Amino acid sequence: MTAEQLPATSREVRLAAYPEGEVTLDHFALAESPLEEPGEGQVVVRNDWMTLGSVARDQMNPDTKLPIPVFQPDVAMWGRTIGTVVRSNSPQLAVGDLVEHFAGWRDYAVGSAQEFFRRERSLLPGPEYFLSQGPTAWHGMVGTAEVREGDVVFVSGATNGVGALAGQIAKARGAKRVIGSTGSPEKIDFLVKELGFDAAFDYHDGPVAEQLAELAPDGVDVVFDNVGGEQFEAAVQVASLGARFALCGALAGQHGSGDGGSPRLALMSAITKGLTLRGFATLHTPDQIEDWNSQFSVWLREGRIVFPHTVVEGGVPQLPEAFVSLLGRKYSGTVLVRMS
């Protein structure tokens, strides 16, 4: 494959300052850095697609409690990305190889070949499919909550990239009924008509416990919680005996000063119902990611699952605005920025 000509510089987004409240465009800075030929054992990758997730908001907090590195002011940010090798000075990767890595928020990534993970283009319908949040949904729904045939499942925050796949995974694994929560009537239609959820409700429409109990009169066996707050409390109230909770996030209190990240646990209900509550981190091993991609490929071919995602055009300059829109819950599914 003929190597493409490289520009002299690569655009990148840097953190301008740590936000103390709402994230705005002023917290980002667009800059350029020199782009050089790779050194010994290095490659240059043209970033083709990048995924945006709300976890980056936590990385903008120097006091985050999550076990992840924090962004530094005046330094390029990073994120999960897939791209094409355009220069190689390593026997491990060749020009034209598709690779996944974490040096996003920039046009080109340069680094040791060991920092990039080769992906098989033919496995999935497009390179962007490798950026699904399926590894998190799979790990939480299958490895943590142990969803099985006949379960009644509740997914809170079901229209984000993780929740949208978690519900579909439950259906593919034989769940009897899958219920999702969301924040608008349009997103209810999205969950039921496009993703195959059995039912969904808008948490703005009344007490969550009442809405959930109406849709799951016999209780819920599995809870995949992205939200925390009232929705977690309601799920405990409606849970069946022996229900399993996979605690993925706390969006109700993750950003801003809300207390949604500190819901009250009805302890006697948890004890008498024999509930299992298990939190899990979103850091995955290469083997876990490969396992998901293989299963994802099979289910896509069989028509048992779809990849809900929103594509944002505009490349690196558009990343800050897209991220602010993500935090404002303006998108559904996985948010992907076309980088090249």
matplotlib code that plots the C-alpha trace (Angstrom):
import matplotlib.pyplot as plt

x = [0.0, 1.3, 2.0, 0.0, 1.8, 1.8, 1.1, 3.7, 1.4, -1.5, -4.5, -5.4, -7.8, -6.3, -7.9, -7.8, -8.9, -10.7, -14.4, -15.9, -19.4, -21.0, -18.6, -18.5, -16.4, -14.1, -12.7, -11.1, -8.4, -7.6, -3.9, -1.4, 1.7, 4.5, 4.0, 7.2, 8.2, 8.1, 11.1, 12.4, 9.5, 6.9, 4.0, 1.9, -1.8, -4.4, -7.4, -10.6, -13.2, -13.4, -16.1, -17.2, -18.3, -19.5, -16.6, -14.4, -16.2, -14.8, -11.4, -11.8, -12.1, -8.7, -10.4, -12.2, -12.8, -12.6, -9.5, -8.5, -6.0, -7.1, -6.6, -4.0, -4.3, -2.5, -2.0, -3.7, -6.7, -7.1, -9.9, -10.9, -10.2, -9.8, -7.6, -5.3, -1.5, 0.0, 3.7, 5.4, 8.8, 7.9, 7.5, 4.3, 2.1, 2.0, 0.8, -2.9, -3.6, -6.7, -5.9, -7.7, -6.0, -6.6, -4.7, -7.8, -8.8, -6.1, -5.7, -2.8, -1.3, 2.4, 3.7, 5.2, 3.5, 2.6, 0.2, -2.0, -4.3, -4.8, -8.4, -9.7, -11.6, -13.7, -15.1, -17.6, -19.6, -17.4, -14.4, -16.6, -18.3, -15.2, -15.9, -19.2, -19.6, -20.4, -17.5, -19.0, -22.5, -21.5, -19.3, -22.1, -25.0, -23.4, -20.3, -21.8, -25.6, -25.4, -28.6, -30.3, -33.3, -36.6, -35.3, -37.2, -34.6, -34.5, -31.9, -31.8, -30.4, -31.2, -30.6, -26.9, -24.2, -23.9, -27.6, -28.8, -26.6, -27.1, -30.9, -30.3, -27.8, -30.3, -32.9, -30.3, -29.5, -33.2, -34.6, -38.4, -38.9, -36.6, -37.6, -35.7, -35.9, -35.2, -35.9, -38.3, -41.2, -39.1, -36.5, -39.2, -40.0, -36.3, -36.0, -39.1, -39.4, -35.7, -33.9, -36.6, -37.1, -40.4, -41.3, -39.9, -40.9, -39.9, -38.7, -40.1, -43.7, -44.1, -42.6, -40.2, -41.2, -44.8, -43.9, -41.5, -44.0, -46.7, -44.4, -43.0, -45.9, -44.0, -40.8, -37.4, -34.7, -31.8, -31.0, -28.4, -28.1, -26.5, -28.2, -28.4, -30.6, -34.3, -34.1, -31.8, -34.0, -37.1, -35.3, -34.6, -38.3, -39.5, -36.8, -37.7, -36.3, -32.6, -32.4, -28.9, -27.8, -24.9, -23.9, -22.4, -22.8, -24.5, -25.5, -28.0, -25.2, -22.1, -22.0, -22.8, -23.9, -26.8, -27.0, -28.0, -24.7, -25.6, -29.0, -30.6, -30.4, -33.5, -31.4, -34.1, -35.5, -32.0, -31.6, -35.0, -35.0, -31.5, -30.3, -26.9, -25.3, -22.1, -20.3, -17.9, -15.2, -15.2, -11.5, -11.4, -8.7, -7.8, -9.3, -12.6, -12.8, -12.0, -14.7, -17.3, -16.3, -16.6, -20.1, -21.1, -20.2, -22.3, -25.4, -25.1, -25.0, -28.0, -30.0, -30.4, -28.8, -28.2, -25.6, -27.4, -25.1, -25.0, -22.4, -21.0, -19.1, -16.4, -13.3, -11.1, -12.5, -16.0, -15.0, -15.6, -19.0, -20.0, -18.8, -20.8, -23.9, -23.3, -23.3, -26.6, -28.1, -28.8, -27.7, -28.8, -26.6, -22.8, -21.6, -19.0, -17.1, -15.8, -12.2, -11.1]
y = [0.0, 3.4, 5.6, 8.9, 12.2, 13.5, 17.1, 19.0, 19.4, 17.5, 19.3, 18.3, 19.4, 20.3, 20.9, 24.7, 24.6, 22.3, 23.0, 23.8, 23.2, 23.0, 22.2, 24.8, 25.3, 27.6, 24.6, 23.4, 24.7, 23.7, 23.5, 22.0, 19.9, 18.9, 15.6, 13.7, 10.4, 7.4, 6.4, 2.9, 0.6, 3.3, 3.9, 6.9, 6.4, 8.5, 8.7, 7.8, 7.6, 8.5, 7.7, 10.2, 9.1, 10.9, 9.3, 12.0, 14.5, 12.6, 12.9, 16.6, 16.5, 16.5, 14.9, 12.1, 9.0, 6.8, 4.6, 6.4, 9.1, 12.7, 15.2, 17.8, 21.5, 22.5, 18.9, 17.0, 14.9, 11.3, 8.9, 5.6, 5.8, 3.6, 4.5, 3.4, 3.0, 5.4, 5.0, 2.1, 1.6, -1.7, -5.3, -5.6, -3.3, -2.5, 0.5, 0.0, -1.9, -1.0, -0.3, 0.7, 2.9, 5.7, 8.6, 10.4, 14.1, 14.6, 14.0, 11.6, 9.5, 8.6, 6.0, 2.6, -0.2, -1.9, 1.0, 0.1, -3.0, -4.4, -5.1, -7.3, -5.1, -7.9, -8.9, -6.0, -3.9, -0.8, 0.3, 2.5, -0.7, -1.5, 1.5, 0.3, 0.3, -3.4, -4.5, -2.6, -3.7, -7.3, -7.3, -5.8, -7.7, -11.1, -11.2, -9.1, -9.5, -13.0, -12.4, -15.6, -17.0, -15.9, -12.9, -9.6, -6.9, -3.1, -0.9, 2.7, 5.3, 2.9, 5.2, 5.9, 3.8, 1.3, 0.9, 0.6, -2.5, -3.9, -4.2, -5.9, -8.3, -9.3, -10.0, -12.0, -14.0, -15.0, -12.4, -12.6, -8.9, -5.9, -2.5, 0.8, 4.3, 7.4, 11.1, 11.9, 10.3, 10.2, 8.1, 5.7, 5.0, 4.6, 1.9, -0.1, 0.3, 0.4, -1.6, -4.2, -3.3, -4.7, -1.5, 1.9, 4.9, 8.6, 9.2, 12.7, 11.3, 10.4, 8.4, 5.9, 3.2, 3.4, 3.4, 0.5, -1.6, -1.1, -2.4, -5.2, -6.3, -9.5, -7.6, -7.4, -10.0, -8.0, -4.3, -2.7, 0.7, 3.6, 6.4, 5.9, 8.3, 7.7, 5.1, 2.9, 3.3, 2.4, -0.7, -1.9, -1.4, -3.4, -6.0, -9.7, -12.2, -12.8, -9.9, -9.1, -5.5, -4.5, -1.0, 0.7, 4.4, 7.2, 9.8, 11.4, 12.7, 12.2, 15.7, 18.7, 19.1, 16.6, 13.8, 11.2, 9.4, 8.8, 7.2, 5.7, 1.9, 0.3, -2.0, -4.2, -4.7, -5.6, -8.1, -9.8, -10.0, -11.4, -8.8, -8.9, -5.5, -5.6, -2.6, -3.0, -0.9, -0.1, -1.0, -4.2, -6.6, -7.1, -10.6, -9.3, -6.8, -9.5, -11.8, -9.0, -8.2, -11.9, -12.2, -8.8, -10.0, -13.1, -11.3, -8.6, -11.3, -13.0, -9.8, -10.2, -6.9, -3.4, -0.8, 2.4, 5.3, 9.0, 10.2, 13.7, 15.2, 17.8, 16.0, 17.4, 21.0, 19.6, 17.5, 20.0, 21.0, 17.3, 16.6, 19.4, 18.2, 14.6, 15.9, 17.7, 14.3, 15.4, 12.1, 8.5, 5.5, 5.6, 9.0, 8.7, 11.6, 11.0, 12.2, 11.8]
z = [0.0, -0.9, 2.1, 2.2, 2.5, 6.1, 7.0, 9.0, 12.0, 13.7, 15.2, 18.8, 21.5, 24.9, 28.2, 28.8, 32.4, 34.9, 35.0, 38.4, 37.2, 33.8, 30.9, 28.2, 25.1, 27.0, 28.8, 25.6, 23.3, 19.7, 19.0, 16.6, 17.3, 14.9, 13.2, 12.6, 11.0, 13.5, 15.5, 16.0, 16.8, 16.3, 14.0, 12.8, 12.8, 11.1, 13.4, 11.5, 14.2, 17.8, 20.4, 23.1, 26.5, 29.7, 31.6, 30.1, 32.3, 35.3, 33.8, 33.8, 37.6, 39.3, 42.4, 40.5, 42.5, 39.4, 38.8, 35.6, 34.7, 34.8, 31.9, 32.5, 31.5, 28.3, 27.4, 24.6, 25.8, 25.0, 24.2, 22.5, 18.8, 15.7, 12.8, 10.0, 10.1, 7.6, 8.7, 10.3, 11.7, 13.4, 12.2, 14.4, 12.2, 8.5, 6.6, 6.1, 9.3, 11.2, 14.9, 18.0, 20.6, 23.2, 21.6, 20.4, 20.4, 17.6, 13.9, 14.1, 16.8, 17.1, 19.4, 20.1, 18.1, 21.4, 22.2, 19.2, 18.9, 15.5, 14.4, 11.5, 9.1, 7.8, 11.2, 11.5, 9.0, 9.4, 11.5, 13.7, 15.0, 16.9, 19.1, 20.4, 24.2, 24.0, 26.1, 29.1, 28.4, 27.9, 31.1, 33.2, 31.8, 31.4, 33.7, 36.5, 36.5, 35.0, 32.9, 31.8, 30.0, 31.5, 33.4, 33.7, 33.2, 33.9, 32.3, 33.6, 31.2, 28.4, 25.5, 26.1, 24.3, 27.1, 28.0, 24.4, 24.0, 27.5, 26.8, 23.5, 25.0, 27.6, 24.9, 22.9, 26.0, 26.4, 28.8, 29.0, 29.3, 29.1, 30.3, 29.8, 31.3, 29.3, 29.3, 26.4, 24.5, 21.3, 23.1, 24.3, 20.7, 20.0, 22.6, 21.8, 18.0, 17.0, 19.7, 20.6, 24.3, 25.5, 27.3, 28.3, 30.3, 30.7, 34.3, 34.1, 33.9, 37.6, 40.4, 38.9, 41.3, 40.2, 36.5, 36.9, 39.0, 36.4, 33.7, 35.8, 38.1, 39.1, 39.9, 38.1, 38.2, 36.8, 37.1, 34.9, 36.5, 34.7, 36.7, 40.4, 42.4, 42.4, 39.7, 41.8, 44.8, 42.7, 41.3, 44.9, 45.7, 42.7, 42.7, 42.9, 45.4, 44.6, 42.0, 40.7, 40.2, 37.9, 39.0, 36.0, 36.6, 38.5, 35.9, 38.2, 40.3, 38.2, 36.8, 38.9, 42.5, 42.6, 45.1, 42.6, 43.1, 46.8, 46.7, 49.9, 50.0, 51.6, 53.6, 55.0, 51.4, 50.2, 53.1, 53.0, 49.2, 49.1, 46.6, 45.0, 44.3, 42.3, 40.9, 38.0, 36.3, 32.6, 32.1, 30.0, 29.0, 25.3, 25.6, 26.9, 24.0, 21.4, 23.0, 22.6, 19.0, 18.1, 19.7, 18.2, 14.8, 15.1, 16.4, 13.7, 11.0, 12.6, 12.8, 16.6, 17.5, 16.0, 16.7, 17.8, 17.2, 16.3, 13.8, 14.3, 11.3, 11.5, 12.9, 15.6, 15.6, 16.3, 19.3, 22.1, 20.9, 20.4, 23.9, 25.4, 23.5, 24.8, 28.4, 27.5, 26.5, 23.0, 21.4, 21.5, 21.4, 21.0, 19.9, 17.1, 15.6, 12.0, 12.2, 8.6]

ax = plt.figure().add_subplot(projection="3d")
ax.plot(x, y, z, "-o")
ax.set_aspect("equal")
plt.show()
